[in-house]
Amino acid sequence: MHLKTATRTLTHEMLARPDHDELAREKFVLSLKGSLRSGLGKAPRAAFEHRVLPAFQKEYGAAPASLEDLRDPMAREPLHQMWSALSRSAQDLMWHAVGASIERAAPRMETLARKLRTSNRKLGSLMLNPSVKMPEYIGHIDVHGQPGGYEQDESADDIIAGALYESGGNLYSRGVAIGRHDSKAGCLIGYLQEHHANLRPTRILDMGCSAGGASVPYAEAFPEAEVHAIDIGAGLLRYAHARAESLRFPVHFSQRNAEETGFPDGHFDLIVSHNLFHEVSRRSGPRIFEECHRLLRPGGAVFHLDIPAQRHRFDLLDQFVGDWQTWHNAEPCWPVYVTMDARAELEAAGFPEQTIEVLDRPKVDGPGHWFLFGARKEN
């Protein structure tokens, strides 16, 4: 299916547009990330297969059996050191590249966001609540290197966190060869329309909406529904609201914690998220599943879409490279996500076993798939 609001090539008034030099920096980042994805990306495996594995087998008489077995030996290998340093540098350069455009455009963007927020013609709404606290496990770090993290909120007009999230995410996705027209929301909406056509939601909730890129497509795909979107960060939400208003789609954004939203029982027909669960802690995850169950009306559905990174899919070296994200790319909850049993979590939250779905869903554009897990509440 094609949703005009779901593509990363979408332009809107809230985007920071790079000038000539800024665009050149972005192209350099894309080139570097492309090299790390292809030729240079083979460096960790070469270090493992040609040096670490033979040395480990010689010393212990067996192959490495855990990530702990690999960390120290791999850290000493020059090939892996090179790959690690370049990967970290590429991420930092990505944020610098988009940050230059955003810093230059910030006055325009903040003025526009304020205008849209106070307009008598606004379609959606924005509700901020300063008493909502950022969880400690993400509140004191710059998640995946984003400057200021999700917590950045320096003024009543601050939209920088949201602007960085969207522009940085767009550049990152291109750098890892995700199709330019791919869309997590489009992927999930397509699945719902193919396999749950009888679900006709009148009220939808997008959890962990960040910059709102995945929230707006639900207002387009389900025009009769009231769409709500929540996140912890005020700067993310100001940007997300202005983005939705600039596209002229009604979405109601509010600052809430997905573990305890404050919405009434049975308030929603459909709950969704996109890339939420690889950024929640072991303690928070079960609470979010339980909150989803509480918030759904009987017969309602919840579906979460995320990265296909579960450890059982990969050999030990690939697991080690994925685990690098925790140690060097500010992804503290990565180990929790890659070992999560989504089916068991949904069942423990109260969803009937026969309604639980855990599957891979092909991307809208480009090779590969997303990981989809969800269920319907008992009638």
N, C-alpha and C positions, 0 to 999 in steps of 0.2 A: 504494500500500500504506500501511497505517497502523501505525506503531510508537509505542507509548505513550511510549517514552523519547526519541523523536527531535524532539519539538516544543519550541519556545521558550516555550510557555505552561506547560511542565512545572514543577511545584513539587517541592521536596525540602528536606530538613532543612538542607542546607548553604547555601541561598540566604539572602542578606540581604534582609529585608523592609522596604520603606520605610514610615515613619510618614506622617502627614498632610502635614506640611510638606515632607518629602523627596519624596513623590509629586507634590506641586504643582510642585516644581522640575523633576522629570522631565517633567511635562506641558508646562512652559514650553520645555524643550529640544526636545521633539517638535514643538511649534508652530513654533519657530524653524527647525528642520531642514526642516519641511514647507514653510515659506516659501522657504527656500533651494533647495528642490527644484522649486518651481513658479515663482512670479512673479520673485523675486529671482534665481533660477537663470538667468534670461535675460540678466542684466547683462553677463557676459563676452562673449556673442555680440553684444549690442547695441554694446558698446564696440568690438569687432572690426569689425563690418560697417559701422558709421556713422562711425568715426573712424580706427581703425588701418589698415584695408585701403585706404580712399581715399588716406590720407596716404602709405602705403608705395608704392602704385602711382604716385602723382604723383612721388615722389622717385626711384624705381628703375625705373619703367616696367614693372613686373611685380608679381604677387602674392607674398606671403611664401611661401617654399618649405620652411622648416624651423622647428623649435621655437626655435632660436636667433634667427631673424628676428623672432619674436614677443615674446620675453621682455622686452626693454627697452621697446618701444612699449606693450605691455599694462600693464607696471608703472607707467607714467605716467598711465594713464587712471583718472579718479575712479570710474567705474562698476565697473571691475574691482577697484580698491582697496577699495571698499565690500564687494563680494562676498567678496573674499579675507579681509578683516578679520572679517566676520561668520561666515564658514565656520570660520576658526581659533577664534573665540570660542565658536561652537556646540560644537566638539569639546572644548574645555577645560571648558565648562559641563557637558557630558555626564559627564565624569569626576568633576567636583566633585559632581554630583547623586548618582551611584551611590556615590561615595566616602564621602559622609556616612553613608549606610546601613551600608556595610561597616565603617567605623570604629566605629560604635556597636555593631555586632553581632560585631565581631572576637573578643572574649573567648569568647562563646558558640560561635562557629564553630571557633575553635582548640581549645577543650576537646572539642567533638564530634569533630573530626578526629582528635585524639589517642586518644580512646576507641575510635573505629572502627579506627584503625591498630593498636591493641594488643589488640583483642578476640579472644577464642578462637573467635568465630563469624564472623570475616571470611571472605569468599568469594574475594577476589582477593589481591593483594599489592602492596607498594611497596618498590622498591629504589632508594636514592639513592646517588650516587657523586660526592663532592666533587671528584674529580680530573677530571671532565668539565668542560671550559671552554666558556663562552659564546663563540661567534664574535665577533670584534671588530666586525664590521659591524652587529651588533645589540646587542652587550653594553654599549655605552657611550651608547646613546640610549634614549629612551622611545618605543618603536615605536608608531606612530599615536597618539602623545600619552599613552599609558597611563602614569600616574605610577609611577615606579620601574622601568618596562619589564618585560621577561620575566625579568630577572636578580634582581629583588628577593628577598632571602632573609636576613632579619635575625635569625632565631632558629630553633631546632629545630622550632618549631610554626608557622612563618610560612606562611599560606595566602593572603595578600593578593593576590599576583599572579594566582592562579587566580580568586579572587572578583571582582576587577576585570574580568578577561577575560570571564567569563560575564555578569555584570550589565551591564557596559559594552557588550558585544556585543549583548545583548538589546535595550538601549535604542537603540543605533546602527541595528540592523536595522529596528526600528519607524520610526525617523526617516527612513530611505531607502525606506520603503514596501515592504519585503520582508514577505510574508505572515506573520501571527503563527504559523501552523502549518508554515511552511517548514522544511526540514531538509536540510542538505548530505548527511548520512549517509543519510537516507531517500531522497534523490534517487539517490545512488550504489547503495544496496542495491536499490532498485527496478530500476535498469538491469541489475544483475547477475542478478536473478531473471528478468527478461524476456529477456535476451540471452545469459546464461551460466549457464543452469539446470543444466548438467552439471558446473559447478564446485561441488564440495561441500567447502569448506575445513575442515580439522581444526585448523589453526593460522593465526591472522590477526594482522597487524601494522598498527597505526595510527601513522603517522609524524607528528611534530609535533602531538601530541594536545592541547596547551594545557590547557584546563580539563576536558577529557575529555567534552565534550558530544557529540562525534561518535563516541567510542569505545564507549560503552555500547550504542548501538543494534545494534552488531554482535554483542554478547553476547545480545541479545534475538532478532535475526533468525537467528542461527546458534548455537542453544543447545548443539549438540554440539561446537562449536569452542572452542579455547583462544585467548582474545583477549589480545594484548599491545599496549601503547601506550607510546610513548617521546616524550620531550621533553628539552630542555636545562635548563629552569628547575626548581629544587627546589620553589619556592613554587607553581608551576603544578601540579606532580605531587602534592604533598600534598593540594591541594584536589581534583584530579581523582580521586584514590583515595578520598577521603572521600565525594565525590559519588556515585561508583559503588557504594560500600558502603551508603550511605544509601538507594539505590534497589534494593539487594539483587541486583546483577548482578556476576558475577565478571570482573574485568579486572585484568591484571597490568601495573602501571605501573613503568617504570624510566627512570632518568636516563641518556640516551645521545645521542650525536650521530648524526644520520641519515646522515652521510657515511661513518661507520665505526662500526657499531652494536655489534660484538663478538659477535653471534649467529653460530652455525655456518652453513656453506654449506647451501643448500637447506632451510632451517629452516621456511619458511612456504609455505602454499598460496595465500594472498592477502595483498597489501600495498596499503594505501590511504593517502590523505592528503586533507585538506580545508583549503584556504587556506594550504598550506605554500609553494608555489613562488613566490608573489609576495613572499616574505620571505627568499629565499635568493640568494646572490651569484652572479655569473657563474662563479666558480671552483667554488662548492659544488654548483650544479645538476647538472652532468655527473657529479660524484662520487656524488650521491644516486641518479641513474638507474642508475649502475653497481652501487651497493650493492644496489639493488632486484633487479637481475638476479642477483647473487651469492646473495642470500638466498632466492630462489624455488626450489622444487623444479621438476623438469621438468614442463611443462604448467601450472604455476602462473600466476597473473595479478597484475598491478599496475594500479591505476587511481588517478589523482590528479584531484581536483575543485577548481576554483578560479574566480576572477572572470573573466568574459569581457571582457578588456581589451586584447586584442592590437591593435596600432596599425593594422593593415590594415583593421580594422572601422570606423574613424572618420576624419572629415575633420581637417584640421590644427588647427582651433580646439578640437575635442573632445579631440584628443591633448594640446593645451596645457593644458586644464583637468585632464586626468588627470595630466599631469606635475607639476601643482601639488602633488600628494601628496608627491612627492619633496622638494620645496623647503620646504614649509610644514606637512606632516603627518607628518614622521619616517618616511617610507617609502623608505629608501635603495636598495632593490633593485627598485623599481617599473620603472625603464627597462630592466632586464635581463628582467623578466617579460614586459613588453608587446612585446618584440622576440624572445622565445624561439620557436624552431621546435620544437615538442614532438615532431613526427614524426621529425625529424632526430636529436633528442637520444635518443629511444628506440632508434632504429636504431643509433646510434653506441655505445650501451651494450650492444648485443648481441641485442636483440629482433628476431625475424624480421619483415621488412617486411610480410608478408601478415597478421600478427597485430595490427599496430598500429591503434589506433582513436583518432581525434581528432574530437570532435563537440560540439555544443551539446545539453544535456539540460534539458528544461523543469523549472522549479522545482516542488516539491511543492505549494506554495501561493503564489498571487499571480502577476503577470505576469513575463515574462523567463525567463532560463535561466542555467545554470552551464556552465562550460567543463570538459569531461571528456577526459582523454587517458590512454591506457594500452596494454597489450599482454599477450600471454601468452608465457611462455618455451618454447623448443623442447622437445619431448619427448625 
